[in-house]
Amino acid sequence: MSEPIVEVKNLKKYFPITGGLLNRTIGHVKAVDDISLSIRAGETFGLVGESGSGKSTVGRTILRLTDKTSGEVLFKGIDLHTLPPKELRKLRPQMQLIFQDPYSSLNPRVRVGDAIGEALLDHGILQKGEVRDRVEEVLAACGLSSYHYDRFPHEFSGGQRQRIGIARALVLDPALIIADEPVSALDVSIQAQIINLFRGLQESQGLTYLFISHDLSVVEHLCTRIGVMYLGSMMETAPRDELFRNPLHPYTKALLSAVPIPIPKLKRDRIVLKGDIPSPANPPSGCKFHTRCPFATEICKAEIPQFRHVGSDHYVACHLVN
Ligand code: SF4
């Protein structure tokens, strides 16, 4: 088993809610509430959960694009949140983020090749005359051609734009890529192509991914381990096959029941959760899932379940699971 490249320990990220005449802090949105996880070098860790579960905030806090409230984030053993800005900037090329909508981060008047190459100049990695060759190399690795270098963002389809987003991250030769819902805006057939591209690049470049998605069927084909988040807390983590074969947390079971099986005669019994995800500004007591869990008992309302190891690299937070 390889060494962890990222270690997150008891991470909390609370956003203040302000109000009143004096604009005082009157509460907090607990977007990430005591999360621990590790991502091993060369693996793809999938982080799944409904919208509002805090998974994107975990990604942004790992990269220190937002400050933590408490806890620790280590990248290659270095505490990113205590690093002086100059030192952090030196590490930035090694950690890249890919968005759901790469178009919004591209200047419509800048040629795509220049947009991909600008970080190489910003970080002083290459001289101006060397950039084009490197960008063309990365365009080819991402399934684009050298003639795309001089095109503008509006000339590309959704799938091609995501390839540009991946190229922008890849050009810096990162060790870690955090991909936040990178295929959820794409048609299913294009999703498969982009997932195959992620997988191919991982094999050829030895990349490590944190892959964030609301959809378990997307992470199923790419991830080695999966973490399931609900309302800022981790409910279950396990290796991919173990999670799909033996889900233990009722929330994971509900999410899995919505994943189609590619065998027409086989069907999963769909578990439909009642109600919406509660507000992270006022999460339920005890187990945060108890207001929607079909198996909730009195202890679930009163006590927070421990996140416990239950075997085979499998962890779960549920009073029902011994
Ligand atoms: Fe359901 Fe209780 Fe388990 Fe929470 S601790 S998931 S409410 S059974």
Residues whose N, C-alpha, C, O or C-beta is under 5 A from the ligand:
A	BS01	SF4	P250 C287 F289 H290 C293 F295 A296 T297 C300 P305 A317 C318 H319 L320
